[in-house]
Amino acid sequence: MKYKQLLLLITISSSIIASSYHNQLIIPSVNSANPSWEFVGNPIHQKEDGLFTQLVEKWNDILGLQWNKVRTKIKDDIHISTAQIDYYMTKQHFINAYMNFYKNNYPEIFDETYNLDIDENVLNFILLTLNYLQVDTTNIKIYPKEDTYLLTSSFGAHKDTHYLVFHAHMFNAENINSIYNSHIQNKPNFYIAPHTNLHKSRSIEYNNFLHLGIAQSVSNIVHQGDFFAKLLRIFTYNNKTLSQETQIYGSHYVQFRSYLEACLQSKNPLEAAIFLEPQVDNLHQDFLLLWQDFIQDIQSCYNEDDLQAYENLSLQARRSILFNHHDDEN
């Protein structure tokens, strides 16, 4: 009996240690003391030494506060800790339910006869990005998908196996080769998102755009974020389920964390943060308001001259491409 109790204690303790990653920014590719930023080959410097380190520390604390809200909502709903939910994420019953969702929605990925047919340069770009983000690529299975509205997505119920799915029409040989040629020739190569009712069109360097998508999915891989978010929907404890409000808030928290980590590991965090703004608008108001502060904080880190040069070039690129496509923002 004592042995069983000890085994349970060890298991739960391990879960508690693992759960601490929920409220931590994990950005291994960044040296916050000396970040390497650029725009079309031009360096972007910090305004002052130490500013970006302070920013990372500040937003790690903010992330912790938001995580506490998730924990409180879960505790209030079903009287269980998030550490216990982490523990149940190791249980085969929940693993099966989670993976069956993807087997039903992505059957081709689990079909052994599925023809991957990934262009060599595309695969190389993805692998290089994953290596830059310091992820063990041997644990990630990579698949293209054509009928998806997401740039990338990731899922997995085990630490040693995750699936990365990428948009086959965005990650194609033409776009990747264009990125490489742009770098060789030192010429701008932008992805332009059209304007919406609330946002002007946004420009982002194409390599930064694709990097951003991969980094978001890597965040979910590192934190097992997708599994956690979906478990909130199906989890039952003492015949009680989480309220829809808590399910949504927890899911939005996971997305918010992935956006933060992706931007902070971008070669131009301000460009990435501005580009993601419309996606953040779809999240809970807490995260929407925080994102405005995040953009301002990044902007405050940039050297004024470098910031002005970046904004001028970005505006020129956006106007040029929109003019060529006859897009009108009035």
N, C-alpha and C positions, 0 to 999 in steps of 0.2 A: 504494500500500500504506500509506504513512504517513498519507494522507488518511483511509483507512478506519479506521486505528487511532485517529486523532484524533477522528473522528466517533463511534466506539464509546466513547471516553473521555468525550466530552462528554455522550453519552446516559446512561452509567452515573453520571457526576457529578451530572447533573440528577436521576437517580433517588435518589441518596444524599441530596440536599437534600430531595426530596419525602418520603423515608422518615423524616426527622426529625419529621414531624408525627405519626407513630405514637405517640411517647412524650411528646407535649405536650398539655396541657389547652387546648382552644380554646374560650373562653367570652367572645366579643366583646360580648355584651349586658350584661355585669356590670362595674361599677366596683368592684373589690375593695376599694379604699380607702374607699368610701362606698356600700356595698350598699343597695339599696332593698327592704326586706322588709315584709310586712304579713300580717295575718290578719283576714279579714272587714272590711277597711277600716281596721283598727287597725295603726299602725306597730309594727314590731319593730326595736329598736335593737341595735347592738353593745354588748357589755359594756364594751369598751375600744376606742379607735381602734387600727386596725392588726391586730386579731385575725384578721379575715377574710382580709386580705392574707397573713398568716402561714399560715393554713390552706391557701389556694390554693397557695402555694409548697411547703408540706409535701407536699400530695397530688400536685403535679406531680412532685416528686422520687420519691414512692412509685410513681407510674405509670411513671416511667423505670426503676425497679428491676424492676417486673413485666415491662416490655417487654424488658429484658435477659434475663429468663428465657425469654421466647418466642424471642428471637434465639439463645440458647444451645441450646435444644431443637432448633431447625431446623438449626443448624450441626452438632450432634451426629448428627442423623438422616441428613442428605443432603449435608453439607459444602458448604453454600451460604449466602450472607448474605441477610438480609432485603432489602437494597438490590437484590440481583439479582432477588428475587421481585417487587419493585416494577417493575423493568425489564420482566419478563415480563408484567406486568399491562398493558403497552402493546402486546403482541403480539396480532395478530388471532385467532390460533388459540385462545388462552385467552379472549379477549373473546367469541368465538362460542360456545364451550362454556358460558361463564357465562350469556350472554343466552339461549341455547337452553333452559337450565333454567327461566327465567322465562316464556319463550314457551310452554313446555309446561304450566307450572303456573298461569299467569295469561293464558290465550289471549285473553280478552276485552279486556285492556288493549291488546293489539297488533292488535285488530280495528278497522279504520278506521270500521266502521259501529256501533261500540259507543256506546250512548247514555249519556253521563255523568250527566245529570240531577242535578246538584249544586245544592242549595238555595243561594240567593244569600247568605244570612246565614252558612251553614256555610262556604262558600268564602271569604267575607270574613274570618271568624274565623281560618281556616287561614292565609290570606295575611298577615293582620296579625301573627299569631304568627311566621311565617317572617321577616317584615320586622323584628320585634323581635329575633329571633335573628340578624339581619344576614346573611341568606342571599339570594343573587340568585335571586328567584323566576322569572325568565325562563328559568332552566336546569332548572326542576323541573316535571314533569308530574304532575298531581294526579288521583287516581282513587279512587272509593268502592268498597268491596267488602263484601258482606254475609256470605259464608261464610268468615269468618276469625276466629281466636281472638285475634289481635293487635289492640291498639288502633290502632297504626300500624306500617308497615314501609316500608323504602326500599331501593332497589337501583339500580345503574347502573355501567357499565364505563367511562364517559367523564366527565371533569371537567365537560364542558359539557352533559351530559344525565343527569338522575336522575329516578327515579319515586318518588313518595310515595303510598302506598296507605293509606287510612284506613277504619276500621270504620264502615260506613254506619249501624248502629243506635246507636252511641255518639255519633258526630258527626251528629246529626240536628237538624232545625229546632227541635223542641221543647226539646231540651237547650241549644242555643245561645241561644235566646230566653230561656230560664230564667236563664241566666248573665247576660245583659244586664239583665233585669228585677231580678235579685238585686243587681246593682251599683247600679242606679238607686235601688232601695228600701233599699239598705244592709242586706240581710237575708242570713243564711247560706244557702248552697246547696251541699250536700255529696254526694259520692259515697262510699258505704260499701262496703268490701270485706268479705265475710263472714269469720268466724273459721275457722281451720284447726286441725289437731291441734297445730301448733306456735306459731301466732300468734293473738292476739286480733283481733277485727275492727278495721279501720283506717279512719279518716275522712280525707278530703282534699277541699278545696274543689273544686267541679266544674271551674272554669276552670283551676285549678292541675293537676288531673288530666289534662285534655285537652292543656294546655300541655306537661306532662311527656312525654306520648306523642309529640308532635311534636318536642320537643327531642331525644329519644332518636334518632329517625330522622334529624334534622338532623346529629347527631354522626356517624352512619354516612355521610351524604352528604359532609360535610367531609373525613372521613378515608378515604373509599372503603372503609369497614370491612367491609361485606357482601361486596364483591368479594374483598378480601384473605382473609377467613375462609373463603369457599367455594373460593378458589384453593388453600388449604392441603389441601383434600380431594382435589383432582384433579391437583395438581402432581407431575410426575415429572422427576427429574434424574439422568442416568446410570443409568437403569432403576431408580432408587430412589424410593420414596414416603415421605412423612412417616408416622411412627407414629400410631396412633389417639390416643394420649395427647397428642402434640404438636398434632394437629388440634383436639382438644377444648380444650386449654389456650389455643391461639391464638384460637379462636372465643369462649371465655369471656372472654379478655382484651378483645376488641372489645366485648362486651356490658358488661363492667365499666366500660370507659372511657365508653361511652355513658350509663350510669347516673350516673357521676360528673358528666359535663358537663351532663346534664339537671337534676340536683339543684342544682348550683351556679348554674344560670341560672333557677331557680325563684324565685317571689316569697316562698316559705317553704321554704327548703332542708331544714329539719328535718322538716317535714310530708312532703315528697317522699321523703326518705331512709327514713323509717319505713315509708311506704307501699310502697316498693320492696323492703323487706327479704325478703319471701317469694320474690320473683324471684331475688334474689341468692343465696338458699339453694340454688338449683338449679345454681349455678356451682361451680367447683373450690373446695376448702376454703380455699385461699390467699385468694380474694376474699371468701368468706364471713366469715372472721375479720377481714379488713381493713374490711369494711363496719361491723362493730360499733364499730371505732375511729373511722370516719368519722362515724357518728351522734353519738358522744360529742364529737368535735371541733366539730361544728356546734353542738351544745347548749351547749358551753363558750363559744361566741361570743355567745350571746344574752344580752341584759340580763335579769337574774333576774326582775324584775317583769313584763316583757313575756313572758318564757317561761312564767311561772306563769299569766298571763292567757290565753295561747294554749292551754296544756294544759287549763285549766279549761273553756274554751269548746268545745274539741275533744271533751272527755269528755262534756259536756252534749249536744252535737249527736249524738254516737254513741249515747248511751243513749236519746235521744229517738227517733231513727230506728229503732233496733233494737227499742224497745218497740212502736212503731207497726207494725212488721213481725213482732212476736212472735218475734224471734230470741233464742235462749237460748244463752249461752256457757258455761254450767256443764258 
